[in-house]
């Protein structure tokens, strides 16, 4: 995809747009009237030594787990910038690992998330494709764990809720439980368990249909609601394998 000659929204995939559509601006950046560009004002990590050092320094403070490199962005007026704290968005460039079809990973995650949200009506994190100034793609998602007043919702993934950790069970800890174990925790901790269990089941079926072999414990979570109880967090990290 050439970021300088788009014919569809790089978030919703709605045709007829050369950048983010008003609906995408609403979902990703908070207002339909926003004018946030789909091209970042800087390059990817690994190309420029000084910029790569900045990436590495600011990555140290990000609290989001996962193998793939993630960086925190903050929206200042209508421009996204790298930040070390209080980021509004998460940026996932093409991984540096030697994986098959690695350059397609941002697009893979984006389209899988769009299928989940638009076709299967699964509640997902707002996301899209974004491009560095050299034209290379990255995946961007808006953080959903911040309240309107800037404080954070409490959120825990199921590896943590089940007491799983690499110290106790080696690096495979996040695979050492079943979906039934997750369902039992939803029944135990969620007041609206029948509703949330149905959402959980639909997400499991979706992952099966998409061939997502990495739907492990850390890719499901419970999140505090506005009312103070707990619900299943929006779906994230969905891939088609």
C-alpha positions in Angstrom: 0.0 0.0 0.0 1.4 3.4 -1.1 0.6 5.9 1.8 0.9 8.8 -0.6 -1.8 7.5 -3.0 -4.4 5.9 -0.8 -7.9 5.2 -2.2 -9.5 4.0 1.1 -9.3 4.9 4.8 -6.3 3.1 6.4 -8.4 2.4 9.5 -12.0 1.6 8.5 -11.1 0.6 4.9 -14.0 2.7 3.7 -13.3 3.6 0.0 -13.0 7.1 -1.3 -10.5 8.5 1.3 -6.9 9.4 0.9 -6.4 9.5 4.6 -8.4 8.7 7.8 -12.1 9.1 7.3 -14.1 11.2 9.8 -15.4 8.0 11.4 -11.8 6.8 11.8 -10.8 10.2 13.3 -13.6 9.7 15.8 -12.6 6.2 16.8 -8.8 6.6 16.7 -8.4 10.2 17.9 -11.6 11.2 19.6 -13.3 13.7 17.2 -14.6 13.4 13.7 -13.2 16.9 13.0 -9.7 15.9 13.9 -7.1 16.1 11.1 -4.5 13.6 12.2 -2.3 12.5 9.3 -1.8 8.8 8.4 1.9 9.6 7.9 4.1 10.0 11.0 6.5 12.9 11.1 9.5 10.6 11.7 11.0 7.3 10.5 11.0 3.8 11.8 13.4 2.3 14.4 16.6 0.9 13.0 17.2 3.3 10.1 18.6 6.4 11.9 21.0 5.8 14.9 19.9 8.9 16.9 16.2 8.1 16.3 16.7 4.5 17.2 18.2 5.5 20.5 15.2 7.7 21.2 12.9 4.7 20.4 14.9 2.4 22.8 14.9 5.0 25.6 11.2 5.6 25.5 10.4 2.0 25.1 11.9 1.2 28.5 8.9 2.7 30.4 6.1 1.1 28.4 4.2 -1.3 30.6 2.5 -3.3 27.9 3.8 -6.9 27.5 4.3 -8.9 24.4 7.1 -10.2 22.2 6.5 -7.7 19.4 8.1 -4.3 19.8 5.7 -1.7 21.0 6.2 2.1 21.4 4.0 4.7 23.0 2.7 7.7 21.1 1.0 10.8 22.4 -1.4 12.9 20.4 -0.4 16.6 20.7 -3.0 18.8 18.9 -3.2 16.9 15.6 0.3 15.3 15.6 1.5 12.0 17.0 4.8 12.0 18.8 6.9 9.3 20.6 6.6 9.6 24.4 7.9 7.8 27.4 4.8 8.2 29.6 1.0 8.8 29.4 0.8 7.7 25.8 -2.6 7.8 24.1 -1.7 5.2 21.4 0.5 2.2 20.8 2.6 1.8 17.7 3.8 -1.6 16.4 6.3 -1.3 13.5 7.3 -4.3 11.3 9.0 -6.6 13.8 12.8 -7.1 13.6 12.4 -10.9 14.2 13.1 -13.2 11.3 9.5 -14.4 10.8 7.7 -15.5 7.7 5.9 -12.7 5.9 7.1 -10.3 8.6 6.5 -7.2 6.5 2.7 -8.1 6.3 2.2 -8.2 10.1 0.9 -4.7 10.6 -1.7 -5.2 7.7 -2.5 -8.7 9.0 -3.3 -7.5 12.5 -5.3 -4.5 11.2 -7.5 -6.5 8.7 -8.1 -9.2 11.3 -9.2 -6.6 13.8 -11.5 -5.0 11.2 -13.1 -8.3 10.4 -13.7 -9.0 14.1 -15.3 -5.6 14.6 -17.1 -4.9 11.4 -18.2 -8.4 10.3 -18.4 -10.3 13.6 -19.5 -7.3 15.7 -16.9 -8.1 18.4 -15.9 -5.2 20.5 -12.3 -4.4 19.6 -9.7 -1.8 20.3 -9.8 1.1 17.8 -6.9 0.6 15.3 -5.6 1.3 11.9 -2.5 1.4 9.7 -0.1 4.3 9.9 3.0 5.0 7.9 6.5 6.3 8.7 7.9 9.2 6.6 9.7 6.6 4.4 6.5 4.9 3.5 6.9 1.8 5.6 3.7 0.7 7.5 3.0 0.2 11.2 0.0 -0.8 13.2 -1.5 1.8 15.5 -4.1 1.3 18.2 -5.8 3.7 20.6 -5.3 2.8 24.3 -8.6 1.9 25.9 -7.4 1.7 29.5 -7.6 5.5 30.3 -10.7 7.1 31.9 -12.0 10.5 30.6 -10.3 12.2 33.5 -6.9 10.8 32.5 -6.7 8.1 35.3 -6.4 4.5 34.3 -9.0 1.8 34.5 -7.8 -1.3 36.4 -7.1 -4.1 33.9 -5.6 -7.5 34.4 -4.9 -10.2 31.8 -5.8 -13.8 32.6 -2.2 -14.9 33.0 -2.0 -12.6 36.0 -5.5 -13.5 37.3 -4.5 -17.2 37.2 -1.2 -16.6 38.9 0.9 -17.6 35.9 4.4 -16.1 35.4 7.7 -17.1 33.7 9.3 -17.3 37.2 6.9 -20.1 38.1 6.3 -21.9 34.9 9.0 -21.0 32.3 8.4 -19.0 29.2 5.4 -21.1 28.2 3.4 -19.8 31.2 0.9 -17.9 29.1 -0.2 -21.2 27.4 -0.5 -23.2 30.6 -4.3 -23.0 31.1 -7.5 -23.6 29.2 -10.3 -21.4 27.9 -12.5 -23.2 30.5 -10.1 -21.8 33.2 -10.8 -18.3 31.8 -14.5 -18.9 31.7 -14.5 -20.0 35.4 -12.8 -16.8 36.3 -15.3 -14.7 34.4 -18.1 -16.5 36.3 -16.3 -15.8 39.6 -15.4 -12.1 39.1 -17.9 -10.6 36.6 -21.4 -9.7 37.7 -22.7 -9.8 34.1 -21.1 -13.2 33.6 -23.7 -14.7 31.2 -23.3 -11.7 28.8 -19.5 -11.6 29.0 -19.3 -15.4 28.6 -21.1 -15.1 25.3 -18.7 -12.4 24.2 -15.8 -14.6 25.2 -17.2 -17.6 23.3 -17.7 -15.6 20.2 -14.1 -14.4 20.4 -12.8 -18.0 20.8 -14.8 -19.0 17.7 -13.4 -16.1 15.8 -9.9 -17.0 16.7 -10.5 -20.5 15.5 -12.0 -19.4 12.2 -9.0 -17.0 11.6 -6.5 -19.6 12.6 -5.1 -17.4 15.4 -2.7 -19.7 17.1 -1.5 -17.1 19.5 -4.7 -16.5 21.5 -2.9 -17.0 24.8 -3.8 -16.0 28.4 -2.2 -12.5 28.1 -4.4 -11.7 25.1 -7.6 -11.8 27.1 -8.3 -9.5 30.0 -10.8 -8.2 32.5 -11.2 -4.4 32.7 -12.9 -2.1 35.2 -16.0 -0.5 33.8 -17.2 3.1 34.3 -19.6 1.7 37.0 -16.7 0.1 38.8 -17.5 -3.6 38.1 -15.5 -5.8 35.7 -16.1 -6.7 32.1 -14.2 -8.5 29.3 -11.7 -6.0 27.8 -12.1 -5.1 24.1 -10.3 -7.6 21.9 -6.7 -6.9 20.9 -3.7 -8.6 19.3 -5.9 -10.5 16.8 -3.9 -12.1 14.0 -4.7 -14.4 11.0 -2.2 -17.2 10.8 
